[in-house]
Amino acid sequence: MIDPEGAESPPEAPAGNRRTGATVALVVIAAIVSGAVSAGVTLAVLRFQSRTNPQTVDLGSNVRITEDSAIIQVATKASPAVATIVTNDSASGPRLGSGFVTTSDGYLVTNAHVVANASGLSVLFAGESARRDARLVDSDCRTDLAVLKVDGVANLPTLAFGDPAALKIGESVVAVGTPLGLRAAGRGIISSLHQPITVSDPVVPSGSLTIADTIQTDVQTDSRSSGGPLLNVAGQVVGVNVEADSDGQPVGFTISTADVRSEVEQIIRDGSLVVPDLGVETLQVTSADAALRGVPVGSLVSALVAKGPAEAAGVKTGDVITAVDEVKIDDAHPLGQVLASSFRPGQRVSLTLSRQGSSTQVQATLGRQHPSCG
C-alpha cells in the first residue's frame, strides 16, 4: 500500500502474530512483577533476620512488615495457651504463677517452686472465669520443672517446643506470663547463652541451686510470670522463665528447654520421672573458666556417693568429666542434661576424664534415681 506522500506503509501484522506478541508482553510483565515481589519478600526476610531494631520493610501495595508486629503476633498467638497457676498454703494464702499447656488434654509445664508445698492447686485457663482443679504429676527440683495435669479437658490450645540450639546472642524473644500478672508479655534480647547461675533454692530455702544452662535476657520476670514460656520469633518454646533470689535480691532467668524437654516428655508418657545417675556432685567448668584456669571444659567432680556408679568405676574427686561415650560435656551440654537426654538407667557407658593433666577413660554402669530436693 502506498500513501499520498509516496512512502510505503509497513505491512500489517497478521492477527495471530499480534496475539503472540501480546502474550509475550504479558509474560514479561508478569515475570517482572513476580521478580519484584520475590525480591521484596527476600529483602523482608533478610532484614527481619538481621534484627536491627526497629525494622520496617516496605513491600509496596501498602504492605508493611515490622519486627514489632511479628513480636505482637507471637505474644497474641501464645497467650491462649498460657495459664494462671493458683496455689494455696497455710502460711501465705493464695499465690499466683504461670504455666503453659503442652498437650491438648491438659498437661501443663511450670516451675517446681511455683507449686511446691501447696495445699491446694488449681489452674485458670485463658478466656475462662472459673478455676479448674489440677494435680502435680511429677517435678524436678534441680531444673525447677513441674508438670501438672487438669483432667476432663480437651482441644486446649498448646505451645510446641523449639530448638534452643539455634538461638543467637542479640536475637529477639518473647516472654509470656499470666494475664493476671504485672507483665503478661515482654519482648527481650538474648544477652548470653549457656551461663550457669546459682540462686537460693526456691524449694528448699536453706539450700542453693545451680542451673548449668540458662538463657539471659533483658525481660523482667516476677513471681507471677515465673513458670511461663520464653518463645522465639516462630512462637516456639525455647525456655521456661524463672524468678528466684540471689544474695537477697530477686533475679530472673530462663532455663533452656534442652534441659527439661526430655523430662517433660517422660513425665507425660510414664507418669513419673526417673533419670540416669552417676552418683557424683559436680561443678560446671565453662569455656570461660577453662580459658582462665587452663583446665578442660566439662564437669568437675566435687564429691562422690559412696559405692555409687562413679566411685565403683574409679572416678576420683578433682577429675573433670569431659565426655560420656561420644557426647562431649560443654557449655551447651552440661552433664545432667546429657545423661537425661541421651542415656538411660542401667546403661554401661564410657566416661572420659581429665585427671592431673592427663586423659583417661573408665567404664561405669548408670544408676537410677528420682531427682530429689535439697
Contacts in CASP RR format, 6 or more apart in sequence:
PFRMAT RR
TARGET T0000
AUTHOR 0000-0000-0000
METHOD contacts of the structure
MODEL  1
MIDPEGAESPPEAPAGNRRTGATVALVVIAAIVSGAVSAGVTLAVLRFQS
RTNPQTVDLGSNVRITEDSAIIQVATKASPAVATIVTNDSASGPRLGSGF
VTTSDGYLVTNAHVVANASGLSVLFAGESARRDARLVDSDCRTDLAVLKV
DGVANLPTLAFGDPAALKIGESVVAVGTPLGLRAAGRGIISSLHQPITVS
DPVVPSGSLTIADTIQTDVQTDSRSSGGPLLNVAGQVVGVNVEADSDGQP
VGFTISTADVRSEVEQIIRDGSLVVPDLGVETLQVTSADAALRGVPVGSL
VSALVAKGPAEAAGVKTGDVITAVDEVKIDDAHPLGQVLASSFRPGQRVS
LTLSRQGSSTQVQATLGRQHPSCG
1 8 0 8 1.000
1 9 0 8 1.000
2 8 0 8 1.000
2 9 0 8 1.000
3 9 0 8 1.000
37 59 0 8 1.000
40 57 0 8 1.000
40 59 0 8 1.000
41 59 0 8 1.000
43 57 0 8 1.000
44 57 0 8 1.000
44 59 0 8 1.000
44 65 0 8 1.000
47 55 0 8 1.000
47 57 0 8 1.000
48 55 0 8 1.000
48 57 0 8 1.000
48 65 0 8 1.000
48 67 0 8 1.000
48 70 0 8 1.000
51 67 0 8 1.000
51 170 0 8 1.000
51 171 0 8 1.000
51 172 0 8 1.000
53 67 0 8 1.000
53 172 0 8 1.000
54 66 0 8 1.000
54 67 0 8 1.000
54 68 0 8 1.000
55 66 0 8 1.000
55 67 0 8 1.000
56 64 0 8 1.000
56 65 0 8 1.000
56 66 0 8 1.000
57 64 0 8 1.000
57 65 0 8 1.000
57 66 0 8 1.000
58 64 0 8 1.000
59 65 0 8 1.000
67 172 0 8 1.000
67 233 0 8 1.000
70 233 0 8 1.000
71 172 0 8 1.000
71 174 0 8 1.000
71 187 0 8 1.000
71 233 0 8 1.000
74 174 0 8 1.000
74 231 0 8 1.000
74 233 0 8 1.000
74 234 0 8 1.000
74 235 0 8 1.000
75 174 0 8 1.000
75 176 0 8 1.000
75 185 0 8 1.000
75 186 0 8 1.000
75 187 0 8 1.000
77 235 0 8 1.000
78 100 0 8 1.000
78 159 0 8 1.000
78 174 0 8 1.000
78 176 0 8 1.000
78 229 0 8 1.000
78 231 0 8 1.000
78 235 0 8 1.000
79 126 0 8 1.000
79 176 0 8 1.000
79 179 0 8 1.000
79 184 0 8 1.000
79 185 0 8 1.000
80 126 0 8 1.000
80 127 0 8 1.000
80 157 0 8 1.000
81 100 0 8 1.000
81 101 0 8 1.000
81 126 0 8 1.000
81 156 0 8 1.000
81 157 0 8 1.000
81 158 0 8 1.000
81 159 0 8 1.000
82 98 0 8 1.000
82 99 0 8 1.000
82 100 0 8 1.000
82 101 0 8 1.000
82 126 0 8 1.000
82 159 0 8 1.000
82 176 0 8 1.000
82 177 0 8 1.000
82 178 0 8 1.000
82 179 0 8 1.000
82 228 0 8 1.000
82 229 0 8 1.000
83 98 0 8 1.000
83 99 0 8 1.000
83 100 0 8 1.000
83 101 0 8 1.000
83 108 0 8 1.000
83 123 0 8 1.000
83 124 0 8 1.000
83 125 0 8 1.000
83 126 0 8 1.000
83 178 0 8 1.000
84 96 0 8 1.000
84 97 0 8 1.000
84 98 0 8 1.000
84 99 0 8 1.000
84 123 0 8 1.000
84 124 0 8 1.000
84 178 0 8 1.000
84 179 0 8 1.000
84 180 0 8 1.000
85 96 0 8 1.000
85 97 0 8 1.000
85 98 0 8 1.000
85 99 0 8 1.000
85 108 0 8 1.000
85 110 0 8 1.000
85 114 0 8 1.000
85 115 0 8 1.000
85 121 0 8 1.000
85 123 0 8 1.000
85 134 0 8 1.000
85 148 0 8 1.000
85 178 0 8 1.000
85 227 0 8 1.000
86 94 0 8 1.000
86 95 0 8 1.000
86 96 0 8 1.000
86 97 0 8 1.000
86 121 0 8 1.000
86 122 0 8 1.000
86 123 0 8 1.000
86 124 0 8 1.000
86 131 0 8 1.000
87 94 0 8 1.000
87 95 0 8 1.000
87 97 0 8 1.000
87 114 0 8 1.000
87 115 0 8 1.000
87 118 0 8 1.000
87 120 0 8 1.000
87 121 0 8 1.000
88 94 0 8 1.000
88 95 0 8 1.000
88 118 0 8 1.000
88 119 0 8 1.000
88 120 0 8 1.000
88 121 0 8 1.000
89 95 0 8 1.000
89 117 0 8 1.000
89 118 0 8 1.000
89 119 0 8 1.000
89 120 0 8 1.000
90 119 0 8 1.000
95 114 0 8 1.000
95 118 0 8 1.000
95 223 0 8 1.000
96 178 0 8 1.000
96 180 0 8 1.000
96 181 0 8 1.000
96 223 0 8 1.000
96 224 0 8 1.000
97 110 0 8 1.000
97 111 0 8 1.000
97 114 0 8 1.000
97 178 0 8 1.000
97 223 0 8 1.000
97 224 0 8 1.000
97 225 0 8 1.000
97 226 0 8 1.000
97 227 0 8 1.000
97 228 0 8 1.000
98 110 0 8 1.000
98 114 0 8 1.000
98 176 0 8 1.000
98 177 0 8 1.000
98 178 0 8 1.000
98 224 0 8 1.000
98 225 0 8 1.000
98 226 0 8 1.000
98 227 0 8 1.000
98 228 0 8 1.000
98 241 0 8 1.000
99 108 0 8 1.000
99 109 0 8 1.000
99 110 0 8 1.000
99 114 0 8 1.000
99 177 0 8 1.000
99 178 0 8 1.000
99 227 0 8 1.000
99 228 0 8 1.000
99 229 0 8 1.000
100 108 0 8 1.000
100 109 0 8 1.000
100 110 0 8 1.000
100 159 0 8 1.000
100 176 0 8 1.000
100 227 0 8 1.000
100 228 0 8 1.000
100 229 0 8 1.000
100 237 0 8 1.000
101 107 0 8 1.000
101 108 0 8 1.000
101 125 0 8 1.000
101 156 0 8 1.000
101 157 0 8 1.000
101 158 0 8 1.000
101 159 0 8 1.000
102 108 0 8 1.000
102 109 0 8 1.000
102 158 0 8 1.000
102 159 0 8 1.000
102 161 0 8 1.000
102 264 0 8 1.000
102 268 0 8 1.000
103 156 0 8 1.000
103 158 0 8 1.000
103 268 0 8 1.000
104 154 0 8 1.000
104 155 0 8 1.000
104 156 0 8 1.000
104 157 0 8 1.000
104 158 0 8 1.000
105 152 0 8 1.000
105 153 0 8 1.000
105 154 0 8 1.000
105 156 0 8 1.000
106 149 0 8 1.000
106 150 0 8 1.000
106 151 0 8 1.000
106 153 0 8 1.000
106 156 0 8 1.000
107 137 0 8 1.000
107 147 0 8 1.000
107 148 0 8 1.000
107 149 0 8 1.000
107 268 0 8 1.000
108 123 0 8 1.000
108 134 0 8 1.000
108 147 0 8 1.000
108 148 0 8 1.000
108 149 0 8 1.000
108 150 0 8 1.000
109 145 0 8 1.000
109 146 0 8 1.000
109 147 0 8 1.000
109 148 0 8 1.000
109 227 0 8 1.000
109 229 0 8 1.000
109 240 0 8 1.000
109 260 0 8 1.000
109 264 0 8 1.000
110 146 0 8 1.000
110 148 0 8 1.000
110 227 0 8 1.000
110 228 0 8 1.000
110 240 0 8 1.000
111 144 0 8 1.000
111 145 0 8 1.000
111 146 0 8 1.000
111 202 0 8 1.000
111 226 0 8 1.000
111 227 0 8 1.000
111 240 0 8 1.000
111 242 0 8 1.000
112 139 0 8 1.000
112 140 0 8 1.000
112 141 0 8 1.000
112 143 0 8 1.000
112 144 0 8 1.000
112 145 0 8 1.000
112 146 0 8 1.000
112 202 0 8 1.000
112 203 0 8 1.000
112 373 0 8 1.000
113 144 0 8 1.000
113 202 0 8 1.000
113 203 0 8 1.000
113 226 0 8 1.000
113 244 0 8 1.000
114 146 0 8 1.000
114 226 0 8 1.000
114 227 0 8 1.000
115 121 0 8 1.000
115 136 0 8 1.000
115 139 0 8 1.000
115 146 0 8 1.000
115 148 0 8 1.000
116 139 0 8 1.000
116 202 0 8 1.000
116 203 0 8 1.000
116 373 0 8 1.000
117 203 0 8 1.000
121 133 0 8 1.000
121 134 0 8 1.000
121 135 0 8 1.000
121 136 0 8 1.000
121 148 0 8 1.000
122 131 0 8 1.000
122 132 0 8 1.000
122 133 0 8 1.000
122 134 0 8 1.000
123 131 0 8 1.000
123 132 0 8 1.000
123 134 0 8 1.000
123 148 0 8 1.000
123 150 0 8 1.000
124 130 0 8 1.000
124 131 0 8 1.000
124 132 0 8 1.000
124 178 0 8 1.000
124 180 0 8 1.000
125 132 0 8 1.000
125 150 0 8 1.000
125 153 0 8 1.000
125 156 0 8 1.000
126 157 0 8 1.000
126 179 0 8 1.000
132 150 0 8 1.000
132 153 0 8 1.000
133 150 0 8 1.000
133 151 0 8 1.000
134 148 0 8 1.000
134 149 0 8 1.000
134 150 0 8 1.000
135 148 0 8 1.000
135 149 0 8 1.000
135 151 0 8 1.000
136 146 0 8 1.000
136 147 0 8 1.000
136 148 0 8 1.000
137 147 0 8 1.000
137 148 0 8 1.000
137 149 0 8 1.000
137 267 0 8 1.000
137 268 0 8 1.000
137 271 0 8 1.000
137 272 0 8 1.000
138 146 0 8 1.000
138 147 0 8 1.000
138 267 0 8 1.000
138 271 0 8 1.000
138 272 0 8 1.000
138 273 0 8 1.000
139 145 0 8 1.000
139 146 0 8 1.000
139 147 0 8 1.000
139 273 0 8 1.000
140 146 0 8 1.000
140 260 0 8 1.000
140 263 0 8 1.000
140 273 0 8 1.000
140 275 0 8 1.000
140 371 0 8 1.000
141 201 0 8 1.000
141 203 0 8 1.000
141 204 0 8 1.000
141 209 0 8 1.000
141 371 0 8 1.000
141 372 0 8 1.000
141 373 0 8 1.000
141 374 0 8 1.000
142 209 0 8 1.000
142 371 0 8 1.000
143 211 0 8 1.000
143 255 0 8 1.000
143 259 0 8 1.000
143 260 0 8 1.000
143 263 0 8 1.000
143 371 0 8 1.000
144 202 0 8 1.000
144 203 0 8 1.000
144 209 0 8 1.000
144 211 0 8 1.000
144 240 0 8 1.000
144 242 0 8 1.000
144 244 0 8 1.000
144 255 0 8 1.000
145 240 0 8 1.000
145 255 0 8 1.000
145 260 0 8 1.000
145 263 0 8 1.000
145 264 0 8 1.000
147 264 0 8 1.000
147 267 0 8 1.000
147 268 0 8 1.000
159 229 0 8 1.000
159 231 0 8 1.000
159 235 0 8 1.000
159 236 0 8 1.000
159 237 0 8 1.000
160 236 0 8 1.000
160 237 0 8 1.000
161 236 0 8 1.000
161 237 0 8 1.000
161 238 0 8 1.000
161 257 0 8 1.000
161 261 0 8 1.000
162 232 0 8 1.000
162 234 0 8 1.000
162 236 0 8 1.000
162 237 0 8 1.000
162 238 0 8 1.000
162 257 0 8 1.000
163 236 0 8 1.000
163 238 0 8 1.000
164 215 0 8 1.000
164 238 0 8 1.000
164 239 0 8 1.000
164 256 0 8 1.000
164 257 0 8 1.000
164 258 0 8 1.000
165 258 0 8 1.000
165 332 0 8 1.000
166 232 0 8 1.000
167 173 0 8 1.000
167 190 0 8 1.000
167 193 0 8 1.000
167 215 0 8 1.000
167 232 0 8 1.000
167 238 0 8 1.000
168 190 0 8 1.000
169 190 0 8 1.000
169 191 0 8 1.000
169 192 0 8 1.000
169 193 0 8 1.000
170 189 0 8 1.000
170 190 0 8 1.000
170 191 0 8 1.000
171 189 0 8 1.000
171 190 0 8 1.000
171 232 0 8 1.000
171 233 0 8 1.000
172 187 0 8 1.000
172 188 0 8 1.000
172 189 0 8 1.000
172 233 0 8 1.000
173 187 0 8 1.000
173 188 0 8 1.000
173 189 0 8 1.000
173 190 0 8 1.000
173 215 0 8 1.000
173 217 0 8 1.000
173 219 0 8 1.000
173 230 0 8 1.000
173 231 0 8 1.000
173 232 0 8 1.000
173 233 0 8 1.000
173 238 0 8 1.000
174 185 0 8 1.000
174 186 0 8 1.000
174 187 0 8 1.000
174 188 0 8 1.000
174 230 0 8 1.000
174 231 0 8 1.000
174 233 0 8 1.000
174 235 0 8 1.000
175 183 0 8 1.000
175 185 0 8 1.000
175 186 0 8 1.000
175 187 0 8 1.000
175 188 0 8 1.000
175 217 0 8 1.000
175 219 0 8 1.000
175 221 0 8 1.000
175 225 0 8 1.000
175 228 0 8 1.000
175 229 0 8 1.000
175 230 0 8 1.000
175 231 0 8 1.000
175 241 0 8 1.000
175 254 0 8 1.000
176 184 0 8 1.000
176 185 0 8 1.000
176 186 0 8 1.000
176 228 0 8 1.000
176 229 0 8 1.000
176 231 0 8 1.000
177 183 0 8 1.000
177 184 0 8 1.000
177 185 0 8 1.000
177 224 0 8 1.000
177 225 0 8 1.000
177 227 0 8 1.000
177 228 0 8 1.000
177 229 0 8 1.000
177 241 0 8 1.000
178 184 0 8 1.000
178 224 0 8 1.000
178 225 0 8 1.000
178 228 0 8 1.000
180 224 0 8 1.000
181 222 0 8 1.000
181 224 0 8 1.000
181 225 0 8 1.000
182 222 0 8 1.000
182 224 0 8 1.000
182 225 0 8 1.000
183 220 0 8 1.000
183 221 0 8 1.000
183 222 0 8 1.000
183 224 0 8 1.000
183 225 0 8 1.000
184 225 0 8 1.000
186 219 0 8 1.000
187 219 0 8 1.000
188 217 0 8 1.000
188 218 0 8 1.000
188 219 0 8 1.000
189 217 0 8 1.000
189 218 0 8 1.000
190 215 0 8 1.000
190 216 0 8 1.000
190 217 0 8 1.000
191 216 0 8 1.000
191 217 0 8 1.000
191 218 0 8 1.000
192 215 0 8 1.000
192 216 0 8 1.000
193 215 0 8 1.000
193 216 0 8 1.000
193 331 0 8 1.000
193 332 0 8 1.000
194 213 0 8 1.000
194 214 0 8 1.000
194 256 0 8 1.000
194 286 0 8 1.000
194 331 0 8 1.000
194 332 0 8 1.000
195 214 0 8 1.000
195 216 0 8 1.000
195 286 0 8 1.000
196 210 0 8 1.000
196 211 0 8 1.000
196 212 0 8 1.000
196 213 0 8 1.000
196 214 0 8 1.000
196 284 0 8 1.000
196 286 0 8 1.000
196 334 0 8 1.000
197 210 0 8 1.000
197 211 0 8 1.000
197 214 0 8 1.000
197 246 0 8 1.000
197 251 0 8 1.000
197 253 0 8 1.000
198 208 0 8 1.000
198 209 0 8 1.000
198 210 0 8 1.000
198 211 0 8 1.000
198 246 0 8 1.000
199 208 0 8 1.000
199 209 0 8 1.000
199 211 0 8 1.000
199 244 0 8 1.000
199 245 0 8 1.000
199 246 0 8 1.000
199 251 0 8 1.000
200 207 0 8 1.000
200 208 0 8 1.000
200 209 0 8 1.000
200 244 0 8 1.000
200 245 0 8 1.000
200 246 0 8 1.000
200 248 0 8 1.000
201 207 0 8 1.000
201 208 0 8 1.000
201 209 0 8 1.000
201 373 0 8 1.000
201 374 0 8 1.000
202 209 0 8 1.000
202 242 0 8 1.000
202 244 0 8 1.000
202 245 0 8 1.000
203 209 0 8 1.000
203 373 0 8 1.000
203 374 0 8 1.000
204 373 0 8 1.000
204 374 0 8 1.000
207 374 0 8 1.000
209 244 0 8 1.000
210 283 0 8 1.000
210 284 0 8 1.000
211 242 0 8 1.000
211 253 0 8 1.000
211 255 0 8 1.000
211 259 0 8 1.000
212 259 0 8 1.000
212 284 0 8 1.000
212 334 0 8 1.000
212 335 0 8 1.000
212 336 0 8 1.000
212 337 0 8 1.000
213 255 0 8 1.000
213 256 0 8 1.000
213 258 0 8 1.000
213 259 0 8 1.000
213 331 0 8 1.000
213 332 0 8 1.000
213 334 0 8 1.000
213 337 0 8 1.000
214 253 0 8 1.000
214 254 0 8 1.000
214 255 0 8 1.000
214 256 0 8 1.000
215 230 0 8 1.000
215 238 0 8 1.000
215 239 0 8 1.000
215 253 0 8 1.000
215 254 0 8 1.000
215 255 0 8 1.000
215 256 0 8 1.000
216 253 0 8 1.000
216 254 0 8 1.000
217 230 0 8 1.000
217 254 0 8 1.000
219 230 0 8 1.000
219 241 0 8 1.000
220 252 0 8 1.000
221 241 0 8 1.000
221 242 0 8 1.000
221 243 0 8 1.000
221 252 0 8 1.000
221 253 0 8 1.000
221 254 0 8 1.000
222 243 0 8 1.000
222 250 0 8 1.000
223 243 0 8 1.000
225 241 0 8 1.000
225 243 0 8 1.000
226 241 0 8 1.000
226 242 0 8 1.000
226 243 0 8 1.000
227 240 0 8 1.000
227 241 0 8 1.000
227 242 0 8 1.000
228 240 0 8 1.000
228 241 0 8 1.000
229 237 0 8 1.000
229 239 0 8 1.000
229 240 0 8 1.000
229 241 0 8 1.000
230 237 0 8 1.000
230 238 0 8 1.000
230 239 0 8 1.000
230 240 0 8 1.000
230 241 0 8 1.000
230 254 0 8 1.000
231 237 0 8 1.000
231 238 0 8 1.000
232 238 0 8 1.000
237 257 0 8 1.000
238 254 0 8 1.000
238 256 0 8 1.000
238 257 0 8 1.000
239 254 0 8 1.000
239 255 0 8 1.000
239 256 0 8 1.000
239 257 0 8 1.000
239 260 0 8 1.000
240 254 0 8 1.000
240 255 0 8 1.000
240 257 0 8 1.000
240 260 0 8 1.000
241 252 0 8 1.000
241 253 0 8 1.000
241 254 0 8 1.000
242 252 0 8 1.000
242 253 0 8 1.000
242 254 0 8 1.000
242 255 0 8 1.000
243 250 0 8 1.000
243 251 0 8 1.000
243 252 0 8 1.000
244 250 0 8 1.000
244 251 0 8 1.000
244 252 0 8 1.000
244 253 0 8 1.000
245 251 0 8 1.000
258 332 0 8 1.000
258 337 0 8 1.000
258 341 0 8 1.000
259 334 0 8 1.000
259 336 0 8 1.000
259 337 0 8 1.000
259 340 0 8 1.000
261 341 0 8 1.000
262 340 0 8 1.000
262 341 0 8 1.000
263 273 0 8 1.000
263 275 0 8 1.000
263 340 0 8 1.000
266 273 0 8 1.000
266 274 0 8 1.000
267 273 0 8 1.000
272 370 0 8 1.000
273 370 0 8 1.000
273 371 0 8 1.000
274 345 0 8 1.000
274 368 0 8 1.000
274 369 0 8 1.000
274 370 0 8 1.000
275 336 0 8 1.000
275 339 0 8 1.000
275 340 0 8 1.000
275 345 0 8 1.000
275 368 0 8 1.000
275 369 0 8 1.000
275 370 0 8 1.000
275 371 0 8 1.000
276 339 0 8 1.000
276 340 0 8 1.000
276 343 0 8 1.000
276 344 0 8 1.000
276 345 0 8 1.000
276 346 0 8 1.000
276 347 0 8 1.000
276 366 0 8 1.000
276 367 0 8 1.000
276 368 0 8 1.000
277 309 0 8 1.000
277 339 0 8 1.000
277 345 0 8 1.000
277 366 0 8 1.000
277 367 0 8 1.000
277 368 0 8 1.000
277 369 0 8 1.000
278 308 0 8 1.000
278 309 0 8 1.000
278 310 0 8 1.000
278 315 0 8 1.000
278 335 0 8 1.000
278 339 0 8 1.000
278 351 0 8 1.000
278 364 0 8 1.000
278 366 0 8 1.000
278 367 0 8 1.000
279 304 0 8 1.000
279 305 0 8 1.000
279 308 0 8 1.000
279 309 0 8 1.000
279 310 0 8 1.000
279 311 0 8 1.000
279 367 0 8 1.000
280 299 0 8 1.000
280 301 0 8 1.000
280 303 0 8 1.000
280 304 0 8 1.000
280 305 0 8 1.000
280 310 0 8 1.000
280 315 0 8 1.000
280 321 0 8 1.000
281 301 0 8 1.000
281 302 0 8 1.000
281 303 0 8 1.000
281 304 0 8 1.000
282 299 0 8 1.000
282 300 0 8 1.000
282 301 0 8 1.000
282 302 0 8 1.000
282 321 0 8 1.000
282 335 0 8 1.000
283 299 0 8 1.000
283 300 0 8 1.000
283 302 0 8 1.000
284 298 0 8 1.000
284 299 0 8 1.000
284 300 0 8 1.000
284 331 0 8 1.000
284 334 0 8 1.000
284 335 0 8 1.000
285 293 0 8 1.000
285 295 0 8 1.000
285 296 0 8 1.000
285 297 0 8 1.000
285 298 0 8 1.000
285 299 0 8 1.000
285 300 0 8 1.000
285 320 0 8 1.000
286 297 0 8 1.000
286 331 0 8 1.000
287 297 0 8 1.000
287 330 0 8 1.000
287 331 0 8 1.000
289 295 0 8 1.000
289 297 0 8 1.000
290 296 0 8 1.000
290 297 0 8 1.000
290 298 0 8 1.000
295 320 0 8 1.000
295 354 0 8 1.000
296 320 0 8 1.000
296 322 0 8 1.000
296 354 0 8 1.000
297 322 0 8 1.000
297 329 0 8 1.000
297 330 0 8 1.000
297 331 0 8 1.000
298 320 0 8 1.000
298 321 0 8 1.000
298 322 0 8 1.000
298 329 0 8 1.000
298 330 0 8 1.000
298 335 0 8 1.000
299 320 0 8 1.000
299 321 0 8 1.000
299 329 0 8 1.000
299 334 0 8 1.000
299 335 0 8 1.000
300 318 0 8 1.000
300 319 0 8 1.000
300 320 0 8 1.000
301 310 0 8 1.000
301 315 0 8 1.000
301 316 0 8 1.000
301 317 0 8 1.000
301 318 0 8 1.000
301 319 0 8 1.000
301 320 0 8 1.000
301 321 0 8 1.000
302 317 0 8 1.000
302 318 0 8 1.000
303 317 0 8 1.000
304 310 0 8 1.000
304 311 0 8 1.000
304 315 0 8 1.000
304 316 0 8 1.000
304 317 0 8 1.000
305 311 0 8 1.000
308 367 0 8 1.000
309 364 0 8 1.000
309 365 0 8 1.000
309 366 0 8 1.000
309 367 0 8 1.000
310 351 0 8 1.000
310 364 0 8 1.000
312 364 0 8 1.000
312 365 0 8 1.000
313 351 0 8 1.000
313 362 0 8 1.000
313 363 0 8 1.000
313 364 0 8 1.000
313 365 0 8 1.000
314 362 0 8 1.000
315 321 0 8 1.000
315 351 0 8 1.000
315 353 0 8 1.000
315 362 0 8 1.000
315 364 0 8 1.000
316 355 0 8 1.000
318 355 0 8 1.000
319 353 0 8 1.000
319 354 0 8 1.000
319 355 0 8 1.000
320 353 0 8 1.000
320 354 0 8 1.000
320 355 0 8 1.000
321 329 0 8 1.000
321 335 0 8 1.000
321 351 0 8 1.000
321 352 0 8 1.000
321 353 0 8 1.000
322 328 0 8 1.000
322 329 0 8 1.000
322 352 0 8 1.000
322 353 0 8 1.000
322 354 0 8 1.000
322 359 0 8 1.000
323 329 0 8 1.000
323 351 0 8 1.000
323 352 0 8 1.000
324 335 0 8 1.000
324 338 0 8 1.000
324 339 0 8 1.000
324 342 0 8 1.000
324 343 0 8 1.000
324 349 0 8 1.000
324 350 0 8 1.000
324 351 0 8 1.000
324 352 0 8 1.000
325 343 0 8 1.000
325 349 0 8 1.000
325 350 0 8 1.000
327 333 0 8 1.000
327 338 0 8 1.000
327 342 0 8 1.000
329 335 0 8 1.000
329 338 0 8 1.000
339 366 0 8 1.000
343 349 0 8 1.000
343 366 0 8 1.000
344 366 0 8 1.000
345 366 0 8 1.000
345 367 0 8 1.000
345 368 0 8 1.000
346 365 0 8 1.000
346 366 0 8 1.000
346 367 0 8 1.000
346 368 0 8 1.000
347 365 0 8 1.000
347 366 0 8 1.000
348 363 0 8 1.000
348 364 0 8 1.000
348 365 0 8 1.000
348 366 0 8 1.000
349 363 0 8 1.000
349 364 0 8 1.000
349 365 0 8 1.000
349 366 0 8 1.000
350 361 0 8 1.000
350 362 0 8 1.000
350 363 0 8 1.000
350 364 0 8 1.000
351 361 0 8 1.000
351 362 0 8 1.000
351 363 0 8 1.000
351 364 0 8 1.000
352 359 0 8 1.000
352 360 0 8 1.000
352 361 0 8 1.000
353 359 0 8 1.000
353 360 0 8 1.000
353 361 0 8 1.000
353 362 0 8 1.000
END
